[in-house]
Amino acid sequence: MNRFLNKTVLITGGASGMGFATAQRLLDEGAYVVISGRDQVRLDTAAARLTDALPESGSGRVLAVRADVASPADLDLLMRRIETWRGGLDAVFANAGVGVFKPSAEITEAEFDHTVGVNFKGVFFTVQKALPLMRDGSAIVINASWTLYRGLSVASVYSASKAAVHNLARTLGADLAPRGIRVNSVSPGYIDTEMYRDANPDPESAAHNSAQVPLGAIGHADNVAAAVAFLASDEAAYITGQDLVVDGGLVASVPAA
């Protein structure tokens, strides 16, 4: 498939997990991909892996730029690099996110500020700063979470920040519709990423989580990448302001006994 042939896509949090898997997917479909994150070493390693997987003719289609999405100044620099490199953007996957998973009584002000700064402020200003580069008819996909739909006792601030960006997808969908820019979100369930493994380090947690999923397994980053690719492509040209849940049935269904 070549749905993204010669299109330029920005993926924040692109050095690992769902962001990295999405970068791989879009590169395979012909895109030029910008990955950003806070650690230049990890970004360079990810960019090398992505480039090595491409045919020789595909070299030069990956740009790695260090940027903290919670810093509007960093985002300004990121957008200038993109403008110099490719002139504009056809899609954005606002994926960068962090999580603190513990009871509400134990969350510090610093943890609150960091979570909201990356997960909500970071998404808002990523989109705002990207808008001058976005071509009419382009697409934005925001990474939300299944915790929009079910209360998770140790995820109060994380869940609230994801609910905020889910709502942002709807309001931005209305705001940007006159330019034909579509805005949607994806809500992953339990997906095997570094963040998931950090929050669930023991086999018992993984088994417990898998048992809650009707399809009986933890998802893979590729599952989310496929959903993002669909929403960012012309195949979703009449879809905006929506949330696509990628969770193996976790939210909507009860597992068989």
Backbone torsions as a table, in degrees:
resi	resn	phi	psi	omega
1	MET	NA	144.4	-179.3
2	ASN	-129.7	45.3	-178.0
3	ARG	-64.8	-21.6	-175.4
4	PHE	-117.1	24.2	-177.7
5	LEU	-56.4	120.5	178.3
6	ASN	64.4	12.5	174.8
7	LYS	-88.9	155.0	-177.6
8	THR	-113.3	128.3	-174.8
9	VAL	-128.5	135.0	173.5
10	LEU	-100.9	131.1	176.9
11	ILE	-125.9	111.0	175.3
12	THR	-82.1	150.8	-174.0
13	GLY	62.5	41.1	-171.4
14	GLY	-92.5	4.0	-175.6
15	ALA	-83.2	-13.6	-176.8
16	SER	-157.8	174.3	171.4
17	GLY	58.3	-137.9	-176.4
18	MET	-66.6	-32.8	177.4
19	GLY	-65.6	-44.9	178.9
20	PHE	-64.3	-44.2	179.7
21	ALA	-62.0	-36.9	178.2
22	THR	-69.0	-39.6	176.0
23	ALA	-58.8	-45.7	177.4
24	GLN	-57.9	-46.5	-177.0
25	ARG	-61.5	-46.8	-176.1
26	LEU	-72.6	-33.9	173.8
27	LEU	-62.5	-40.8	177.7
28	ASP	-61.7	-25.8	-179.8
29	GLU	-98.1	14.6	170.0
30	GLY	99.9	4.5	-175.2
31	ALA	-78.2	159.6	160.5
32	TYR	-95.7	130.0	-170.7
33	VAL	-124.3	130.7	171.6
34	VAL	-104.4	123.1	173.9
35	ILE	-110.5	139.3	178.2
36	SER	-129.8	160.2	178.6
37	GLY	-178.5	-178.9	-174.7
38	ARG	-91.8	-10.7	-174.7
39	ASP	-118.5	108.5	-175.6
40	GLN	-64.9	-35.3	179.9
41	VAL	-62.7	-47.3	178.4
42	ARG	-63.3	-38.6	178.7
43	LEU	-63.3	-44.3	-179.6
44	ASP	-63.9	-39.5	177.6
45	THR	-63.7	-44.1	178.9
46	ALA	-63.6	-42.7	-179.7
47	ALA	-62.4	-39.3	178.3
48	ALA	-64.3	-42.6	178.1
49	ARG	-62.5	-43.4	-179.7
50	LEU	-64.4	-43.5	-178.4
51	THR	-68.1	-40.5	-179.1
52	ASP	-62.3	-26.7	-178.5
53	ALA	-82.2	-8.3	-178.9
54	LEU	-91.6	154.4	171.2
55	PRO	-64.5	162.0	-177.1
56	GLU	-55.0	-33.6	-179.5
57	SER	-68.0	-14.7	-177.9
58	GLY	-94.5	1.4	179.4
59	SER	-64.1	146.7	-178.5
60	GLY	89.2	6.9	-179.8
61	ARG	-100.5	9.2	179.0
62	VAL	-126.2	130.2	174.8
63	LEU	-124.6	126.2	179.5
64	ALA	-111.1	122.4	-176.1
65	VAL	-129.7	123.9	176.9
66	ARG	-71.0	127.4	177.6
67	ALA	-160.7	131.3	172.8
68	ASP	-90.7	116.4	-175.2
69	VAL	-65.0	-19.1	177.7
70	ALA	-77.2	-4.9	-180.0
71	SER	-111.5	105.3	177.5
72	PRO	-56.3	-31.6	178.2
73	ALA	-65.4	-41.5	175.9
74	ASP	-61.3	-40.5	-179.5
75	LEU	-66.1	-36.4	175.2
76	ASP	-59.0	-45.0	179.1
77	LEU	-64.3	-40.2	178.1
78	LEU	-59.1	-47.1	-177.9
79	MET	-66.0	-34.2	177.3
80	ARG	-65.8	-38.8	177.1
81	ARG	-63.1	-41.9	179.8
82	ILE	-65.3	-43.2	-179.6
83	GLU	-61.9	-41.3	178.4
84	THR	-65.7	-39.2	-175.2
85	TRP	-74.4	-47.7	-171.4
86	ARG	-130.1	-8.9	176.0
87	GLY	89.5	-31.4	-177.9
88	GLY	-169.3	-176.1	-177.9
89	LEU	-129.4	144.5	175.3
90	ASP	-107.5	-18.0	178.7
91	ALA	-161.0	152.7	174.5
92	VAL	-132.2	131.3	169.2
93	PHE	-110.2	101.6	179.4
94	ALA	-81.9	89.8	-167.6
95	ASN	-110.0	-23.9	-174.6
96	ALA	-55.8	132.0	-179.7
97	GLY	-160.3	157.4	176.3
98	VAL	-133.7	164.2	180.0
99	GLY	-146.0	140.7	170.3
100	VAL	-118.7	119.7	-173.5
101	PHE	-118.6	91.7	176.8
102	LYS	-162.0	166.9	-177.9
103	PRO	-56.6	148.8	-176.4
104	SER	-56.6	-36.5	-177.6
105	ALA	-64.1	-17.5	-176.2
106	GLU	-101.7	-4.9	-176.5
107	ILE	-78.5	130.0	-179.4
108	THR	-88.0	164.4	176.9
109	GLU	-62.2	-38.0	179.1
110	ALA	-63.7	-41.3	178.0
111	GLU	-66.1	-40.0	176.8
112	PHE	-60.3	-50.7	-177.1
113	ASP	-62.5	-39.5	-179.6
114	HIS	-66.6	-43.8	-179.0
115	THR	-64.0	-48.7	-179.7
116	VAL	-68.5	-35.5	-179.6
117	GLY	-63.5	-40.1	179.7
118	VAL	-82.6	-50.4	-169.4
119	ASN	-75.0	-31.7	-178.1
120	PHE	-111.7	-60.3	178.3
121	LYS	-56.5	-43.2	-178.1
122	GLY	-61.5	-41.7	178.6
123	VAL	-66.7	-46.0	-178.0
124	PHE	-58.2	-49.3	-175.9
125	PHE	-77.0	-24.7	170.8
126	THR	-59.1	-47.7	179.8
127	VAL	-66.5	-47.6	-177.7
128	GLN	-58.5	-45.2	-177.4
129	LYS	-71.5	-27.3	-179.4
130	ALA	-78.8	-22.6	-171.4
131	LEU	-55.2	-41.4	179.0
132	PRO	-62.5	-21.9	179.8
133	LEU	-92.4	-15.8	-172.9
134	MET	-78.6	131.0	179.7
135	ARG	-78.4	149.9	175.5
136	ASP	-57.5	137.3	-178.6
137	GLY	85.9	8.0	-179.9
138	SER	-83.3	-174.2	-172.6
139	ALA	-139.4	146.3	174.6
140	ILE	-124.5	132.9	174.1
141	VAL	-123.9	130.0	-179.3
142	ILE	-109.6	136.2	178.1
143	ASN	-86.2	111.2	178.2
144	ALA	-102.2	-130.6	-177.3
145	SER	-171.9	151.0	174.6
146	TRP	-61.9	-20.4	-178.7
147	THR	-69.5	-2.2	168.4
148	LEU	-62.0	-30.1	-165.5
149	TYR	-106.8	-19.3	179.5
150	ARG	-137.5	137.4	179.3
151	GLY	-71.8	128.8	176.5
152	LEU	-116.3	118.0	-165.7
153	SER	-59.2	-28.6	-176.3
154	VAL	-102.3	19.7	-173.8
155	ALA	-132.2	38.0	-173.5
156	SER	-61.7	-53.1	-177.4
157	VAL	-72.3	-42.4	177.2
158	TYR	-56.6	-49.6	-177.7
159	SER	-63.4	-41.1	179.8
160	ALA	-63.8	-39.4	179.0
161	SER	-66.4	-34.7	178.7
162	LYS	-74.8	-33.7	174.2
163	ALA	-63.3	-36.3	179.0
164	ALA	-62.8	-44.2	-177.6
165	VAL	-76.4	-25.3	172.6
166	HIS	-63.2	-45.1	176.5
167	ASN	-64.8	-36.1	178.4
168	LEU	-60.9	-36.5	177.7
169	ALA	-60.4	-38.8	-179.7
170	ARG	-71.3	-45.6	-177.3
171	THR	-69.9	-39.2	176.2
172	LEU	-67.5	-32.3	175.6
173	GLY	-57.6	-39.9	177.0
174	ALA	-73.8	-42.2	-176.2
175	ASP	-62.4	-41.2	-172.4
176	LEU	-98.1	-0.5	-178.9
177	ALA	-57.5	-37.0	179.1
178	PRO	-58.7	-23.8	176.4
179	ARG	-93.4	1.0	-178.3
180	GLY	73.8	15.8	178.6
181	ILE	-87.1	120.1	-179.1
182	ARG	-92.3	141.9	-179.7
183	VAL	-130.7	120.2	178.6
184	ASN	-136.1	168.5	174.9
185	SER	-125.9	158.5	168.6
186	VAL	-115.7	144.6	178.1
187	SER	-121.6	92.1	178.8
188	PRO	-69.4	148.9	170.9
189	GLY	-88.6	-137.1	175.6
190	TYR	-75.9	110.3	-177.5
191	ILE	-121.3	134.0	-176.9
192	ASP	-73.5	93.1	176.8
193	THR	-131.7	175.0	177.5
194	GLU	-59.6	-42.9	-179.8
195	MET	-62.6	-42.0	178.7
196	TYR	-63.1	-44.8	-178.6
197	ARG	-66.7	-34.3	176.9
198	ASP	-64.8	-37.1	-179.2
199	ALA	-81.8	-17.5	-178.4
200	ASN	-133.0	69.4	-171.4
201	PRO	-76.3	-17.8	-175.1
202	ASP	-105.3	150.8	-178.3
203	PRO	-59.3	-30.3	-179.4
204	GLU	-63.3	-39.2	178.3
205	SER	-63.3	-44.6	179.7
206	ALA	-62.4	-41.0	179.8
207	ALA	-66.5	-41.1	178.3
208	HIS	-61.7	-45.1	-179.0
209	ASN	-66.3	-43.1	178.5
210	SER	-59.1	-37.1	-178.4
211	ALA	-66.1	-20.9	178.7
212	GLN	-83.4	-13.4	-174.7
213	VAL	-94.8	119.8	-179.7
214	PRO	-54.5	-34.5	177.9
215	LEU	-78.2	-5.0	167.3
216	GLY	80.2	17.2	-177.6
217	ALA	-154.9	156.1	170.6
218	ILE	-73.2	141.6	-178.5
219	GLY	-77.9	169.2	178.1
220	HIS	-112.2	154.6	179.6
221	ALA	-57.7	-31.4	178.5
222	ASP	-61.6	-31.7	178.3
223	ASN	-62.0	-41.1	179.1
224	VAL	-72.3	-40.5	179.4
225	ALA	-57.2	-39.2	179.3
226	ALA	-64.2	-38.9	179.2
227	ALA	-68.6	-41.3	178.0
228	VAL	-63.5	-43.3	-179.9
229	ALA	-60.3	-40.7	177.7
230	PHE	-62.3	-50.9	-175.8
231	LEU	-65.2	-29.7	179.9
232	ALA	-84.7	-9.1	-175.3
233	SER	-94.1	170.0	177.7
234	ASP	-67.8	-15.6	176.5
235	GLU	-63.7	-22.0	178.8
236	ALA	-105.8	31.4	-172.8
237	ALA	-62.6	-20.1	-179.1
238	TYR	-113.1	26.3	-179.5
239	ILE	-122.4	121.7	174.7
240	THR	-152.2	152.4	179.7
241	GLY	71.6	20.9	-175.1
242	GLN	-112.3	164.1	175.2
243	ASP	-122.3	126.9	179.0
244	LEU	-105.4	113.7	-177.3
245	VAL	-86.3	126.0	-178.1
246	VAL	-120.6	85.3	-166.8
247	ASP	-143.0	10.5	-179.9
248	GLY	64.0	18.5	179.0
249	GLY	94.2	6.6	-174.9
250	LEU	-56.0	-43.2	-176.2
251	VAL	-79.6	-42.8	-166.0
252	ALA	-95.4	-16.3	-170.6
253	SER	-130.3	156.6	175.8
254	VAL	-102.8	128.1	-179.1
255	PRO	-60.1	148.6	175.0
256	ALA	-64.9	148.1	-179.2
257	ALA	-64.5	NA	NA
